Amino acid sequence: MVRLKQLWPSLMVLAVLVIGARAVPITKLESAVAKGAVCLDGSAPAYHLDKGSGSGVNNWIVHMEGGGWCADTASCEERKSLMKGSSELMNEDFGFFGILSGNQTSNPDFYNWNRVKVRYCDGSSFTGDIEAVDPAHKLYFRGFRIWQAAMDDLMAKGMSNAQNAILSGCSAGALAAILHCDRFKSILPETAKVKCVSDAGFFINGKDINGGSSMESYYSKVAATHGSAKNLPVSCTSSMKPELCFFPENVVKTMQTPLFVINAAFDSWQIKNILAPTVVDKHKEWNKCKQDFKKCTPTQLQTVQGYREQMLAALEPFRATNTSGLFLDSCHTHCQGGSAALWSGPQGPQVGKTKMAKAVGEWFYERSTFQNVDCPSLNCNPTCPGATTED
């Protein structure tokens, strides 16, 4: 981790030279510390903002960074020594690609918007809020306050005048985009067109290889550790246990704000952690298969194929809404919209002969509807890339 931290400035320079990405400097909200809006280690929350121009000056994309969760003191303490738990360890500059790109060719619908990446350093998808601080471990569970502080600061910087706005995210950040979607709309002008985009955040309450739901148990621990219940959508928690409201399939039923879901039917993170998590795969029979489907047994491949059916079932209530958008490819990957190549480049996956950049743009501006599901089997889509992940 230290070595990567040392190399990061050089890697950023290389990205700028080779790809033409803009290195966007970090903004640390030191004033938010007094309000208790802090990372796991007590450091200030942070984001990166590339300001809009021209026709996009009053349009905003706020993208929530991903990176999993921590469910207990031990895992959160480990996390606070990484950039996912401390802004002191974050890179000072960040290259914006994909849906955040400032390049008109690769991101024609959103390139000149105000584009924001909110850094993730709380481990709860921005839902935690516990006042007390563990004196022994000095851990702060304040993810929701981070979200509030970032939104307050952005509103003061012009988002209060938004005409168009998107709350998006990748992975755990994409889940945050779903959980806070209606709340995001509520703080913006009533006249604004507000929608949300989830990239690899539709985590399902799927059955694992033993027929259980280890992810539900895991989310129960996350909710308890971070005090998340009060910040999850009330429309869900009023009728379900808090841990069930971490699953988008239960939240989207009562969402009021339009949502676009980008997801892989064979999501690599979900296959590893929901279908065949280590806690269940005690004999490590799935280790090779989880990494490379070519190394799966015929029985394992049938199980993986069955996971797609679970995904489709979980998406059914979402697909029933008229305002929803869906780009469900049959790739083995996780997080796609933050990559220049995958968002709109020649290597990007296509569903219905359409790349995700065009699909999301058409849906947002209501030029056409887009709710497409890819061909049904593994390796059926020749445009699928190798795995790419933010986690």
N, C-alpha and C positions, 0 to 999 in steps of 0.2 A: 504493500500500500504506500509506504514512504517513497519507494522507487517510482511508482506511478505518479505520485504527487510531484516528484522532482521533474519527471519527463513531460508533465502536462503542458507547460508553456510551449515547449518545442513541438509537441503534437498539434497544438492549436495553430501555431504559425504554419505548419505543414498543411493543415486543413484549409487555411485561408488561401495559401498559395496555389494548392492543387485544385481545390473545389470552388474557390471563390466565395467561401462563406464569410460572413461578417462576424468578427469576434466581439461579442456583446459583453460589456463589463458587468460585474456583479454590483448589486445595490443591497447593502446590509441595513436592516431597519433597527438601528441602535435605539431609537426612541421607543420601540415596541417592548423592549426589555422591561421597562418600568411597569408596563401593563401585564407582565407575566407571559407575554407571547415569546417563547424561547424554544430552542431546539432541546433535544434530550439532555445535552450537557449544560444547558443554561445560556448558550451563545445566541446571538441575535438571528432572527429569521432573515431570509434573503431571496432575492429574485433577480432576473436579468430582463431588461426592457429595451427593445429596439423600437423607437418611436415611429409612428405612422407618418405618411406624407401624402400630398395631393388628395385624391378622392378617398383615401383611407384614413385621413387624419382623425376622424371620429368613429373609427371602427376598431374593435379590440378582439384579440385572441389571447386568452389567459390559459396557459398550458401547465398542468400540474405534473411535476416530475414523479416518476415511479421508483420502485425499489423495495417491494415486499413490506413486511411488517415485523414487529417484535412483540412477543406474546407473554413475556415474563421478565423478571428483573435481570436474570442472567443474559438473555439475548439482547435486551435493551442496553445493558451496560456494555456489552461487546460492541453494539452498534454506535454508541456515543463516541467511540474512539475512531470512527470512520466518518467520511463526509456525509453519510446518510444519517448522522446523528449530531453533527457539529458544523456550523458554518465556518468555524476557524480552519477546517480542513478542506473546504470547498475550493475548487479552481476559481481564479479571479475572473476569467473570461470563459464564455461558452459560445460555441459555434451553433448557429441556427440553421437547421435543415428541414426538409419535408414540409409539413404544415406550418412551420415557423420560418421558412425560408423567405428572404427578401429578394429572391430572384424571380422576376416576372415570368420567365420561361418555364421554370419548374413549379411555380406556385402562383398561377395566373389570377386566381380569385382572391388571394389573401396577402400577396407579397408586400403591399404598401400599407397594411393595417398596423396598428400598434400591436406588437407581438411580445408576449411576456412568458417567461419560464419561471414558475415558482418552485424554488428548491425544496426538496423533501428531506426533513431532518427530524421527524417525530415518530415514525413507525406505526401510525394508526390511520393512514389515509386522511389525515387532517381532521380527525374526529375527537381526539382526546382532550380532556380538560379536568385535571385534578389539581386542586390548590396546594395540597400538602406536598412537600418534597421529602423523599426518603433521605434522612440524614446520613445513613451509612453509605449509600450509593450515589447520592446527589443526582438523582434522575428527575427530570421535569417532563410530565406527560401533558403537553399543552398544544397538541396539533390543531385543535379547533381555533385557539387564539391566534396561532400563526396564520391560519386562513383569513380570519377576520382582520388581522393587522395588515396583511398584504392587500386585501380588498380595500380597506380604508385608505391606504396610501395611494393605490391606483386610482381610486375615485377622486382623490385630491389632485391627481396629476392629469385629469381630463376624462377618466372613464365615466364620470357622472354625466357627460355629454354624449355618451355613446349612441350611435344610430344603429349600428349592427354589432353584435358581440357573440363570441363563442367561448364556452368553458370546455376545455379539452384536457386530455392527459394520456399517459401511457401506463399500463399495468396498474399498480396500486394507485397511481395518480389518475388513471382512467376511472378506477372505482370511485375515487374522490370526486371526479367530475360528475359522475352519476349521483352520488350521495348529496352533493351540494348544488346540483343543477337548478332546482326550483328556487333555492335560496339565492343563487347568483342572479336569476331573473328578477327576483323581488327587490334587489338593491339598485337596479338600473331603471332608467326612465321607462315609463309605460309605453312610450311610442317606439322604443327600440325593438328591433328584431333580434331575439335572443334564442340561441340554440346551443346544444351541447354535443360533443363528439368524444366517444370512448374508444380508445385504441388498445385492444387486448385487456380490457377491464371487465369483460362479462364473465366473471368467475362463477361457475355453476355449482350448485349443491349436488354434485354428482356422486354416484356410488363408486367406492374404490374397489380394488381387485378382490377384496374380501366381503364386499357387499355393504360396508359401513360408510359413514360420512365423517372421515377424519378432519375434513376442512371445517365442518360445522363446529366440531370440538375446538379446533384451533381458533376460529373467530370468537368463540365464547371466551377464550383466554385473552385475546386481544381486547375485546370489549371491557372485560373486568379490569385488566391491567391499566388501561388508559382512561377508564370512565367514559366510554364512548356513547353509552345508551342515550344520554340527553341530547346528543348532537346528530344522531341518525334521524332520517326522515320520520316525523311523527306519524305521518300517514301509514307508515309500516309498523313502527314500534307500538302503536296503539292496539295492534291485533296480533303481534308476533314477538317472540323473544328477540332481544337485541342482536344476537349472533346471526339470526336469520335475515336481518336487515342489512347485513354486509353482502348478501347475494343479490345482484341486480334483478334476477328473475322475480324477486318479491317486491322490489322497489319500483320497477317500471310500471307496475299495475296501476299505481296511483300518481305517477308523475304527470305534471301539467305542461312541462316544457319539452319541445321536440328534441329528440335524441337520435344521433347517428351512431351505429355500432360498427366498428371495424374489428374483425376477429378472425382468427384461424380456427377452423372446425377441429383441427388436430393441434390445438395450441400447445406448444412445447412445454411451457411452464405448467399448464394444467395436467398434462400427461404425467409429468414428473411428480407433481405435488398433490394433485387431487385424485387421479386415477391410481397411481402406484407410488404413494409416498413412502419414504424410507421407514417410517414408523410401522407401516403395514407390511412392506416387503422385507421381512426380517431375514430371509435367506438370500437377499440380493439377486433374486432370479430375474428381476426386471432392469437391472443396471445397464446392460448393453442395449436392450430394446429401447429404453427411454431416450438414449442418446442418438440412436440410429435405427430407424424402422427396418432397415435391411437385415439387422441382426435379431429381429423378433422371430419367435416360433410362429407357426400357423395359428395356434391357439391364442397367442398374444396379439397377433394382428386382428383376429376376430374381436378381441376385447377392445382394442384401440378403435376399431371401426364402430363398435357399440358405443364408444364415448361420443362420437359424432351424433348418434341418435339421441343421447342424453342432452347434448348441446342444443339440438333442434327443438326438443321438447321444452327446454328451459326458455328458449327464445320465442315460443309460440305466443304467449300473451303480449310480448313486445311487438311482434310482427302484425298483430291484429289491429294496432293503432294506425290511423291514417297519416300521422305526422312523422312516423318513424322511418329511419333510413338504415339500410343494412348492407354491408359488404362482407360476406362470410365466404372466405376462400378455403380451399382444402389443402392449405400448406401446413408444414410442420415448423412453426415459427412463433415468435412472440414479440409484439410491438413492431409496427411497420410504418406508421405515418410519420415518424421522426427521421426517416432515412430519405435522402434525396433520391437515391436509386429506386427505392420501393414506392415512394409516394407518387412519382410521376415519370421516373426514368425508364429507359428501355428494358431494364431488368425487373421492373415492377410487376407484381402479379395483376392479372386481369380477371374480373368476374363479369360475365355478360359482355365480354369484349370491351370492357371499360376499366380504366385504372382508377385507383382510389381518389386521386386528386380531383379528377373530373367528376366522379360520383358524388363526393362531398360538396363540391362547388355547385353542381346542378341541384342537389337537394337543398342546400342552404338558401340559395336564391330562388328556389321554387321554379326553376326553368323546366324541371322534370322530376318525377319521383324516382327513387332508386332503392329497391329492396330485393337484392339478388343473392341467391345461394348457389355456390359453386357445385360442380360435378361431385358425385357422392363418395368416391373412393380415394384411398391413398394413391398419390402419384398420378392422379388423373388429369391434373392441370399442369401443362408443360411450362407455364409462366411462373410457377412457384419458385422462389429463391431459396438459398440456404438460410439457416436460422439467423435472426438478428434480434437482440434484446437490450433493453435499457437496464434490466435488473442485474 
